[in-house]
Amino acid sequence: MSLLEIEDLAVTFGGRTAAVRGVSLGVEPGETHCLVGESGCGKSVTALAVMGLLAPGAARRATRLRFAGNDLLTLSDRGMARLRGNTMSMIFQEPVTSLNPAFTVGSQMAEVMTRHKRVSRSAALERAVELMGRVGITAPELRLGQFPHQLSGGLRQRVMIAMALMCDPQLLVADEPTTALDVTVQAQILRLLASLKRDFGLAILLITHDLGIVARVADRVSVMYAGEVVERAATADLFAAPQHPYTRGLLSCVPVPGKVQRDRPLGSIPGVVPTIAPGFAGCAFRSRCAHAEATCAHEISRRSAGAGHDYLCRLAPRESALQPA
Amino acid sequence: MSAPAVVQVAPEAQQLARPSRVGRAGFALGLAIVGVILLAALVGNALIPQDPFAQDLNNRLQPPFWMEGAQPAHLFGTDQLGRDYLARLVYGARISLLIGTLTVITSGLIGITLGVLGGFFGGRVDDVVLFAITTRLSIPVVLVALAVVGLMGSSFSLVVATLGLLLWDRFAVVARATTMQVRTLDYVNAAWCAGASTAHILLREILPNIASHLAVVATLEMALAILLEAALSFLGLGVPPPLPSWGLMIAEGKDYMFFSPWVIMIPGIALVLLVLAINLVGDGLRNILATGQR
């Protein structure tokens, strides 16, 4: 059984905008699952819907939303609060603003644990020191007494990760955790996440727009476009044989050394992600797609392109690797 | 070409970011004056041998030490009933500071609670809070204070209660606006994600991070409360005699101001100094906190 099961999740804002439309995905224990897509595709909204933290005014519906044996659809606010930070944690894009400036790192970390577990503050602080060492923070005892503004961005993101691990969670939701960091620090954080997954059996739902990150850390990938998962596959399959025109477009935007020809421009997808109103039918990508036809305006059914690989397009599966679109 | 431009910009930006030397001196001066007055209020009457309430009709309206005919026993002279003016002034500092502090605590509690709740929950709650604020703003403070004290008689606690119930609007406005800014910040979201309760979010994530703004409001409101108390006492509707409030001292002395001007000069100067000093502290605090933002 999957650790996190999402079936047909839909989120609408004020009945006007359908931010997430019928997303289904499963995260297995110890698996890194990547949600990929442009800005405004509904990746973060999906994650917040899972955490039960949508802004007021947003409506969440799903046929199934289960996490580690809990039905998140019927769970009370109090029950959700018990899960958050305990068995499911989340880290954010901006480490600079993700820590409360008014309290020391140590007290914030200890607080997460004393809230959920019956432990003393000193035991929680001990755990904090241990985890800070684990995530590669030097002199953790010293850091405990420091305020967030005394730490660098990379250090703060490490603190956030350590804080998320305080209660030994089963699932870590990471919303673009490396976007705000330097490339070198990015690589360190990704390596750290990979090693945490290995050592703690942590499942990670990683939200990103960076296909380079996907290729490095993901086991499975869901490509999102305009609130839908347009393609799902194991990472290797997705990169070997991308099926949906959007996935192919995304991949063609990434420069690959040796494959990019000097005199040809890098691939791009013209246009922007449309805002989808409820009641929209057909393929949301058709306005930007080179293969669009009249039939694309009707309901599209999911096609399979091998074991655990399906996509949402009328086009037949293609064997080939990427070719210029 | 670009390098000199950068060099030129840098010191300017620093000047903007740091409070000027004058500003710092003002803050230090304000702190010093408030400190002296606070010290006087706390221990002054223990050090001064004269009783602020003891009358001595043989020694009425004695001049202070810088005028001719001053008595060494009465440094600041005596009032129209022969009471030692220095002792009364020091005792009056206690009244002023006490009223200022208690008023700020009462109005702060009301205003901050309303503002934080309105800014945090928004929607209906915020509508109610906004209505309360606009209603309060449409009521003239001095008029209501006069009416209440006039109807119910003057007493120390009534003055504090009236001012406290009237001066919360600025707290509410500032708390509401800053809460709205803070509640959408990432660390508040992060706290939700870590399973924090609403009470925790309000008390540990939001309140400490808007406290600096509220501290500035508190100083300004304190100065205002002290001035209002003096005004009410001057009108005979504040602190009842024989308690030596500075405003009351000015009122009692106004009949004698042509021949004994010091009886209104001394409490008047004390009042100006205290209010000025508190305002200086507030301004300094604002500058320091604005640039000290992390």
Interface residues (C-beta under 8 A of the other chain):
Chain A: M51 L53 P56 A81 R82 L83 R84 G85 N86 S89 M90 I91 F92 Q93 E94 T97 S98 L99 N100 P101 A102 F103 E111 V112 R115 H116 F147 P148 H149 M160 M163 A164
Chain B: G122 G123 L185 D186 Y187 N189 A190 A191 W192 C193 A194 G195 A196 S197 H200 R204 E205 P208 N209 A211 R294
